[in-house]
Amino acid sequence: MRIGKLSRDCSLPSRRRVVRLVAATSSLGLAGAIGAFAGRSSDPEVSLHRWRGSALRADASLLINLPDAKRAERLIALALAEIDRLERIFSLHRADSAVARLNADGHLLKPPRELVALLDRAHQWGELSGGAFDVTVQPLWRLYNDHFSNPGADPQGPAEMAVSAARQRVDFRSVYVSARRIDFARPGMAVTLNGIAQGDITDRVADLLHAEGLHHALIDLGEFRALSTHPSGRPWKVGVKDPRIAESLLSTVGLTDRALATSATTGTRFDSEGRHHHLFDPNAGRPSRGLVSASVIAHRARDADAFSTALLASPEPPAPESVTHMGVEQVLTVDAEGAISEWRATA
């Protein structure tokens, strides 16, 4: 169970508080998201309870509207238990997780249905993005991590021969998935679900709370998911961190039954200069050099997470228009020159 604190919160935090929340979450592997405004209301039916703690190896928060504090505590406990359960499936950091066992053995018998479903969705995103979204880039991550862990490492990164060898183990189409087993077609392959699992867990927590009869909530597990509106009737307000300026917001958006995910090259950096980061172009085997930040609003956090990753993982990212059928509704990007672009789906 994660350690955290549940508090009743009916006041509007200051901008300084919001910026502190941004700073606290900016160390996530998928950096860029933000803080939540609890909101002020004289409505006696607005009774917001906020839990803050640690989940998925990062700062997290849940904001739920319930008049009954004990019921709020019970729902928080259910949500945290669900996060723990899903981490035992998806986590790269737990030796006993299903993903860790798959990577170690190259196959997995009787895989959890959640892993089968998520790999199937990841395959869809791989196809739709022309391979920009690829869950098998873990060999590249290992290569760069090992290279820059050595004292005196070449600042240009790993040698081309080593990159080429790692690329031979990267291909999402070489992961064979069925309800009975999962197999890698090539030795040395490994998957990372860090570009989609965070969003998927966020969705599953939201679905759990909704099934328990909760009508208004904002879940922040590194990606955001809103249940309905703020109880006052307005959208939940969340901010998008500016990747160029520390402790600054690029934008504030309203969420109603929608999700927001942000990917940024500032998330995990292998070198001190930040030239080599965790968002790889699978075709080149090198960190991407296009966009530096992408924020996506979609119906599901899983899909917002995947598409924001895909946008940063290719020098020629897929057009948002091509994935509206996956629930993508709005995209905000920042390129290396600082130019900001925004796209919204038309009705």
Secondary structure by P-SEA (a helix, b strand, c coil): ccccccccccccccaaaaaaaaaaaccccccbbbbbcccccccccbbbbbbbcccccccbbbbbbcccaaaaaaaaaaaaaaaaaaaacccccccccaaaaaaaccccccccaaaaaaaaaaaaaaaaacccccccaaaaaaaaaaaaaccccccccccaaaaaaaaaacccccccccccbbbbccccbbbbccccaaaaaaaaaaaaaaaaccccccccccbbbbcccccccccbbbbbbcccccccccbbbbbccbbbbbbbccccccccccccccccccccccccccccbbbbbcccaaaaaaaaaaaaaccccccccccccccccbbbbccccbbbbbbbbcc
